């Protein structure tokens, strides 16, 4: 069984692989893979979101790391991008984030960053996994004098807050009224503080984590909660974060949720106007709407589609020397500033563009007409290869032939959950709905 998915390891707490025993072995594995002999004692930074199980996993990881001679820096509840930034800025050999992102509290997960602040490569993840699963020789126990130690870093929040504020190009948020929904997650303390310190009037919600309420009818998966508050308080926009605040969903002043593709478009256009969109290219994913590519052509912007996952977007950006990209799900990567998706930083960039262009979010996000689309996320008990499902395969072939350039379909398994995702886009909304139902019915028949 493969442990690492598209975004680290994730699963239900106290069930394999999200157990204290596996976390202990992971701590040892990370030490074995990343420790540099003869280069002094290495440090690993550990952060977490607000799930109650974070305490258990943090302790187990720490035990495994220090037993293998690594020093551990504990930064407590912080967004995933904060862990990535602090890993690099504090000279750590690795950063570990304990989070299951947008999942409920019953789940948790582990993401690993290298010393450069980027997620570990597939090759290094495979090495860590082999050590965890016992496919590599056990390292002999260290002499007691070689064991590492752990310490809490009290100024970790402050370091990250100053970093994020410095990316805002000295733009004041004075005069903005914003609703900030932290989803009772990792951003619950620092996100409202950052917006307030930059001058905004902030209406907060989702800032009372109790270990069990993370993402519970709030945050990025439920932007309608922020939308209600935007209307109620006559705010300029709503900002909703997921559990680890590596992505963000926006709501305009009329309470309308703005799609991630529209945010990608307005940011790409804004960056090009500032001369900061390298090679005039926006990196999106295969899940982005067909209308995005068509609209960007009118602005002289090329859209390059990567595989799904912010990791793949980042890899495409780095490999080709681009500067911006993201996903419709709310991951935005401003490569000039960050090594991963950062919800708070992204929100500041959007607010900055609104201020610079003296425009509302609705005005800036009206850059293109989206194709009618249907996205279904269906739970599955197993993940057989799609080509082994004859009815579904036949339907996909028929759709491809019939759609031509009028639409498209994309069917894939989730890399982090036991779900299959079915995306259908078509210039005709009725055709879109019809084919979506055909696909989902076939999946129910053949997978269950």
C-alpha positions as CSV (number, residue, x, y, z in Angstrom):
1,X,0.0,0.0,0.0
2,X,1.4,3.4,-1.0
3,X,1.4,5.9,1.9
4,X,2.1,9.2,0.1
5,X,-0.7,10.6,-2.1
6,X,-0.7,13.9,-4.1
7,X,-0.4,15.9,-0.9
8,X,1.5,13.9,1.6
9,X,-0.1,11.2,3.8
10,X,-3.7,11.5,4.9
11,X,-6.4,9.4,6.5
12,X,-8.6,8.7,9.5
13,X,-6.9,9.2,12.9
14,X,-5.9,6.0,14.7
15,X,-6.3,4.0,11.5
16,X,-3.4,3.1,9.4
17,X,-1.4,5.1,8.4
18,X,-2.5,8.0,10.7
19,X,-1.4,6.3,13.9
20,X,1.1,7.3,16.6
21,X,3.2,4.2,15.6
22,X,3.5,5.3,11.9
23,X,4.3,8.9,13.0
24,X,7.1,7.6,15.2
25,X,8.5,5.6,12.3
26,X,8.1,8.6,10.0
27,X,10.1,10.8,12.3
28,X,12.9,8.2,12.2
29,X,12.5,7.8,8.5
30,X,12.8,11.6,7.8
31,X,15.9,11.7,10.0
32,X,17.5,8.8,8.1
33,X,16.8,10.3,4.7
34,X,17.6,14.0,5.3
35,X,20.3,13.9,8.0
36,X,23.7,14.9,6.6
37,X,26.6,13.0,8.3
38,X,29.4,15.2,9.5
39,X,27.4,18.4,9.0
40,X,26.5,19.1,12.6
41,X,23.2,18.5,14.2
42,X,20.2,19.0,11.8
43,X,17.0,20.7,12.7
44,X,13.4,19.8,11.7
45,X,10.5,22.2,12.1
46,X,7.1,20.9,13.0
47,X,3.8,22.8,12.7
48,X,0.2,21.7,12.8
49,X,-3.4,22.9,12.4
50,X,-6.0,22.9,15.2
51,X,-7.1,19.2,15.1
52,X,-7.1,17.5,18.5
53,X,-5.1,14.6,17.0
54,X,-2.3,17.1,16.2
55,X,-0.9,16.7,19.7
56,X,-0.6,12.9,19.4
57,X,1.1,13.1,16.0
58,X,3.4,16.0,16.9
59,X,4.7,14.1,20.0
60,X,5.2,10.9,18.0
61,X,7.0,12.6,15.2
62,X,9.2,14.5,17.7
63,X,10.1,11.3,19.5
64,X,11.2,9.6,16.3
65,X,13.3,12.6,15.1
66,X,15.1,13.2,18.4
67,X,15.8,9.5,18.8
68,X,17.8,9.7,15.6
69,X,19.8,12.8,16.5
70,X,17.7,15.5,15.0
71,X,16.7,18.7,16.9
72,X,13.1,19.7,16.6
73,X,11.6,23.2,16.4
74,X,8.0,23.2,17.5
75,X,6.0,26.2,16.1
76,X,2.5,25.1,17.1
77,X,-0.7,25.9,15.1
78,X,0.3,27.8,11.9
79,X,-0.7,27.7,8.3
80,X,1.1,25.2,6.0
81,X,2.8,28.0,4.0
82,X,4.2,29.4,7.3
83,X,5.9,26.0,7.9
84,X,7.3,26.1,4.4
85,X,8.6,29.7,4.8
86,X,10.0,29.1,8.3
87,X,11.7,25.9,7.2
88,X,13.8,27.8,4.7
89,X,14.3,31.0,6.6
90,X,15.4,29.2,9.8
91,X,17.8,26.9,8.0
92,X,16.0,23.7,8.9
93,X,16.7,20.4,7.1
94,X,13.0,19.8,6.8
95,X,9.6,21.1,7.7
96,X,6.7,18.9,8.7
97,X,3.1,20.1,8.7
98,X,0.4,18.0,10.5
99,X,-2.9,18.7,8.7
100,X,-5.6,17.1,6.6
101,X,-6.4,20.5,5.0
102,X,-10.1,20.7,4.2
103,X,-11.0,17.4,5.7
104,X,-13.1,17.0,9.0
105,X,-11.4,16.7,12.4
106,X,-11.6,12.8,12.3
107,X,-8.9,12.9,9.6
108,X,-5.3,14.1,9.8
109,X,-2.2,14.0,7.6
110,X,1.4,14.9,7.2
111,X,3.2,17.0,4.6
112,X,6.9,17.3,4.4
113,X,9.0,20.2,3.0
114,X,12.6,20.2,2.1
115,X,15.2,22.8,3.2
116,X,14.3,25.0,0.3
117,X,10.7,25.3,1.4
118,X,9.3,23.2,-1.4
119,X,7.5,19.9,-0.9
120,X,9.7,16.9,-1.0
121,X,10.3,15.3,-4.4
122,X,8.7,12.0,-5.3
123,X,12.1,10.4,-5.0
124,X,12.7,11.6,-1.4
125,X,9.1,10.7,-0.5
126,X,9.7,7.2,-1.8
127,X,12.8,6.9,0.3
128,X,11.0,8.0,3.4
129,X,8.2,5.6,2.7
130,X,10.6,2.7,2.3
131,X,12.0,3.4,5.7
132,X,8.6,3.6,7.3
133,X,7.5,0.3,5.8
134,X,10.7,-1.5,6.8
135,X,12.0,-1.9,3.3
136,X,15.3,-0.3,4.3
137,X,17.7,-1.7,6.9
138,X,17.1,-0.4,10.5
139,X,19.5,2.2,11.7
140,X,21.3,1.2,14.9
141,X,20.2,3.1,18.0
142,X,22.3,6.2,18.7
143,X,24.5,6.7,21.8
144,X,22.5,8.7,24.4
145,X,24.8,11.7,23.9
146,X,23.8,11.9,20.3
147,X,20.0,12.1,20.9
148,X,18.5,15.4,19.8
149,X,16.2,17.8,21.7
150,X,13.0,19.7,21.1
151,X,12.1,23.3,21.8
152,X,9.2,25.6,21.2
153,X,9.8,28.7,18.9
154,X,7.8,31.5,20.6
155,X,8.3,34.0,17.8
156,X,7.3,31.8,14.9
157,X,4.0,33.6,14.5
158,X,5.6,37.0,14.5
159,X,8.2,35.9,11.9
160,X,5.5,34.7,9.5
161,X,3.3,37.7,10.1
162,X,6.1,40.1,9.1
163,X,7.0,38.1,6.1
164,X,3.4,38.1,4.7
165,X,2.9,41.8,5.4
166,X,6.1,42.6,3.6
167,X,4.7,41.0,0.4
168,X,1.9,43.5,0.3
169,X,4.1,46.2,-1.3
170,X,3.2,48.8,1.4
171,X,-0.4,48.9,0.3
172,X,-2.8,50.1,3.0
173,X,-6.0,48.3,3.5
174,X,-7.6,51.3,5.2
175,X,-11.1,51.7,4.0
176,X,-11.7,48.1,3.3
177,X,-14.3,46.1,5.3
178,X,-13.6,42.4,5.0
179,X,-15.2,39.2,6.4
180,X,-12.5,36.7,7.3
181,X,-13.6,33.0,7.9
182,X,-10.7,31.0,9.3
183,X,-12.7,27.7,9.5
184,X,-11.5,27.2,13.1
185,X,-8.2,26.2,11.5
186,X,-4.6,27.2,11.4
187,X,-5.2,30.8,10.4
188,X,-7.5,31.6,13.3
189,X,-5.2,33.9,15.1
190,X,-2.8,35.4,12.5
191,X,-5.1,36.1,9.5
192,X,-7.4,38.6,11.3
193,X,-4.4,40.2,12.9
194,X,-2.6,40.7,9.6
195,X,-5.6,42.3,7.9
196,X,-6.2,44.6,10.9
197,X,-2.5,45.6,11.2
198,X,-2.7,46.7,7.5
199,X,-5.7,48.9,8.2
200,X,-8.7,46.9,7.2
201,X,-11.9,46.7,9.3
202,X,-12.3,43.0,9.9
203,X,-15.4,40.9,10.8
204,X,-14.2,37.5,11.9
205,X,-15.8,34.1,12.1
206,X,-14.3,30.6,12.6
207,X,-11.7,31.8,15.1
208,X,-12.6,29.6,18.1
209,X,-11.0,26.2,17.4
210,X,-11.7,23.4,20.0
211,X,-9.9,20.6,18.2
212,X,-13.2,19.2,16.8
213,X,-14.8,22.0,14.8
214,X,-12.2,22.6,12.1
215,X,-13.9,23.0,8.7
216,X,-17.3,22.2,10.3
217,X,-19.8,24.1,8.1
218,X,-17.3,26.9,7.7
219,X,-14.2,28.0,5.9
220,X,-13.2,27.4,2.2
221,X,-15.7,24.5,1.7
222,X,-18.6,26.6,3.0
223,X,-18.0,30.2,1.6
224,X,-21.8,30.8,1.9
225,X,-21.1,31.4,5.6
226,X,-18.9,34.3,4.8
227,X,-21.3,35.4,2.1
228,X,-24.1,35.9,4.6
229,X,-21.8,38.0,6.8
230,X,-20.7,40.1,3.8
231,X,-24.4,41.0,3.1
232,X,-25.2,41.5,6.8
233,X,-22.2,43.9,7.4
234,X,-22.2,45.5,4.0
235,X,-18.6,44.4,3.6
236,X,-16.4,44.7,0.5
237,X,-15.6,41.0,0.2
238,X,-15.4,37.7,2.1
239,X,-12.3,35.6,2.6
240,X,-12.6,32.0,3.5
241,X,-9.6,29.7,4.4
242,X,-9.4,26.0,4.6
243,X,-8.0,24.2,7.7
244,X,-4.4,24.8,7.0
245,X,-4.9,28.1,5.1
246,X,-3.0,27.1,2.0
247,X,-6.0,28.0,-0.1
248,X,-8.6,30.7,-0.1
249,X,-12.1,31.3,-1.6
250,X,-13.5,34.8,-2.1
251,X,-17.0,36.3,-2.0
252,X,-17.8,39.6,-3.6
253,X,-19.8,42.5,-2.0
254,X,-23.1,41.1,-3.2
255,X,-22.5,37.8,-1.5
256,X,-21.6,35.9,-4.7
257,X,-18.9,33.3,-4.4
258,X,-16.2,34.0,-7.0
259,X,-14.8,30.9,-8.7
260,X,-11.1,30.1,-8.3
261,X,-10.7,30.4,-12.1
262,X,-12.0,34.0,-12.0
263,X,-9.5,34.8,-9.2
264,X,-6.7,33.2,-11.3
265,X,-7.8,35.4,-14.3
266,X,-7.9,38.7,-12.3
267,X,-4.5,37.9,-10.7
268,X,-2.8,37.0,-14.0
269,X,-4.2,40.2,-15.7
270,X,-3.1,42.3,-12.7
271,X,0.4,40.8,-12.6
272,X,0.8,41.4,-16.4
273,X,-0.2,45.0,-15.9
274,X,2.5,45.3,-13.2
275,X,5.1,43.6,-15.5
276,X,5.3,40.6,-13.1
277,X,3.7,37.8,-15.1
278,X,6.8,36.0,-16.4
279,X,6.6,34.8,-20.0
280,X,3.0,36.1,-20.0
281,X,1.9,32.7,-18.8
282,X,-0.6,31.6,-16.3
283,X,-0.3,28.0,-15.0
284,X,-3.7,26.4,-14.3
285,X,-4.7,22.7,-14.1
286,X,-6.8,20.4,-16.3
287,X,-9.7,21.2,-13.9
288,X,-9.8,24.9,-14.9
289,X,-12.8,26.0,-17.1
290,X,-12.4,26.1,-20.8
291,X,-13.5,29.8,-20.7
292,X,-10.4,30.7,-18.8
293,X,-8.0,29.8,-21.7
294,X,-10.2,31.6,-24.2
295,X,-10.4,34.8,-22.1
296,X,-6.7,34.9,-21.4
297,X,-5.9,34.9,-25.1
298,X,-7.7,38.3,-25.4
299,X,-5.2,39.7,-22.8
300,X,-2.2,38.2,-24.5
301,X,-1.8,35.6,-21.8
302,X,-1.0,31.9,-22.4
303,X,-2.6,29.3,-20.1
304,X,-0.5,26.2,-19.4
305,X,-2.4,23.3,-17.8
306,X,-0.6,21.1,-15.3
307,X,-1.9,17.9,-13.6
308,X,-4.2,18.5,-10.6
309,X,-2.5,19.4,-7.3
310,X,-0.7,22.5,-6.2
311,X,2.5,20.5,-6.2
312,X,2.2,19.9,-10.0
313,X,1.4,23.6,-10.5
314,X,4.5,24.6,-8.6
315,X,6.7,22.1,-10.5
316,X,5.5,23.6,-13.8
317,X,6.2,27.1,-12.6
318,X,9.7,26.2,-11.4
319,X,10.6,24.1,-14.4
320,X,9.6,26.8,-17.0
321,X,10.5,29.9,-15.1
322,X,6.9,31.2,-14.7
323,X,5.8,33.4,-11.8
324,X,2.1,32.6,-11.1
325,X,-0.4,29.8,-11.2
326,X,-3.0,28.0,-9.2
327,X,-6.1,25.8,-9.0
328,X,-9.8,26.4,-9.3
329,X,-10.0,25.0,-5.8
330,X,-8.4,28.1,-4.3
331,X,-4.6,27.3,-4.3
332,X,-2.8,30.3,-5.6
333,X,1.0,30.4,-6.0
334,X,2.8,33.7,-6.3
335,X,6.2,32.3,-7.0
336,X,8.0,35.7,-6.3
337,X,7.0,35.4,-2.7
338,X,6.2,31.8,-1.8
339,X,7.1,28.2,-2.4
340,X,3.6,26.8,-1.9
341,X,0.0,27.9,-1.9
342,X,-0.7,30.6,0.7
343,X,-4.2,31.7,1.4
344,X,-3.4,34.8,3.4
345,X,-0.7,36.1,1.1
346,X,-3.0,35.5,-1.9
347,X,-5.8,37.5,-0.2
348,X,-3.4,40.4,0.3
349,X,-2.5,40.3,-3.4
350,X,-6.1,40.4,-4.5
351,X,-6.9,43.2,-2.1
352,X,-3.8,45.0,-3.4
353,X,-5.1,44.7,-7.0
354,X,-8.5,46.0,-6.0
355,X,-6.8,49.0,-4.4
356,X,-4.4,49.7,-7.2
357,X,-7.2,49.6,-9.9
358,X,-9.8,51.2,-7.6
359,X,-12.2,48.4,-8.5
360,X,-14.5,46.0,-6.7
361,X,-13.9,42.3,-6.7
362,X,-17.0,41.8,-8.9
363,X,-15.6,44.2,-11.5
364,X,-12.1,42.6,-11.5
365,X,-13.4,39.0,-11.6
366,X,-15.7,39.6,-14.5
367,X,-13.0,38.8,-17.0
368,X,-14.6,35.9,-18.9
369,X,-17.6,33.8,-19.5
370,X,-17.4,30.3,-17.9
371,X,-18.6,27.3,-19.8
372,X,-21.5,25.5,-18.0
373,X,-19.9,22.8,-15.9
374,X,-20.8,20.0,-13.5
375,X,-18.4,18.7,-11.0
376,X,-19.3,15.6,-9.0
377,X,-17.3,14.2,-6.1
378,X,-18.4,10.6,-5.5
379,X,-17.3,8.3,-2.6
380,X,-15.9,5.0,-3.8
381,X,-15.0,1.8,-1.9
382,X,-12.2,1.0,-4.3
383,X,-10.2,2.6,-7.2
384,X,-10.0,0.1,-10.1
385,X,-8.3,1.4,-13.2
386,X,-10.8,3.4,-15.3
387,X,-9.9,1.4,-18.4
388,X,-11.2,-1.7,-16.6
389,X,-14.7,-0.3,-16.5
390,X,-16.3,-1.1,-19.9
391,X,-19.5,1.0,-19.6
392,X,-17.7,4.1,-18.3
393,X,-14.9,3.7,-20.9
394,X,-17.5,3.4,-23.7
395,X,-19.3,6.5,-22.5
396,X,-16.1,8.5,-22.3
397,X,-15.2,7.6,-25.9
398,X,-18.7,8.6,-27.1
399,X,-18.5,11.9,-25.2
400,X,-15.2,12.7,-26.7
401,X,-16.5,12.1,-30.2
402,X,-19.7,14.0,-29.7
403,X,-18.3,17.0,-27.9
404,X,-15.6,18.0,-30.3
405,X,-14.5,21.6,-29.4
406,X,-17.9,22.3,-27.7
407,X,-16.9,20.8,-24.4
408,X,-14.8,18.3,-22.5
409,X,-14.9,15.7,-19.7
410,X,-12.4,14.7,-17.1
411,X,-12.7,11.7,-14.8
412,X,-10.1,11.0,-12.1
413,X,-9.6,9.6,-8.7
414,X,-8.8,11.9,-5.8
415,X,-5.2,11.6,-4.7
416,X,-6.1,12.3,-1.0
417,X,-9.6,10.8,-0.5
418,X,-11.5,7.7,-1.5
419,X,-13.5,9.6,-4.1
420,X,-13.8,9.9,-7.9
421,X,-14.2,13.3,-9.5
422,X,-16.3,13.8,-12.6
423,X,-16.0,17.1,-14.4
424,X,-18.1,17.9,-17.5
425,X,-18.0,21.2,-19.4
426,X,-20.1,22.0,-22.4
427,X,-21.3,25.2,-24.2
428,X,-24.9,23.8,-23.7
429,X,-25.9,23.6,-20.1
430,X,-28.5,20.8,-20.7
431,X,-25.9,18.7,-22.5
432,X,-23.5,19.3,-19.6
433,X,-26.1,18.0,-17.0
434,X,-27.1,15.0,-19.2
435,X,-23.6,13.7,-19.7
436,X,-22.7,14.3,-16.0
437,X,-25.7,12.1,-15.0
438,X,-24.6,9.4,-17.6
439,X,-21.1,9.3,-16.1
440,X,-22.1,9.2,-12.5
441,X,-24.7,6.5,-13.1
442,X,-22.2,4.3,-14.9
443,X,-19.7,4.8,-12.0
444,X,-22.4,3.7,-9.5
445,X,-23.1,0.6,-11.5
446,X,-19.5,-0.4,-12.0
447,X,-17.8,0.7,-8.8
448,X,-20.7,1.1,-6.3
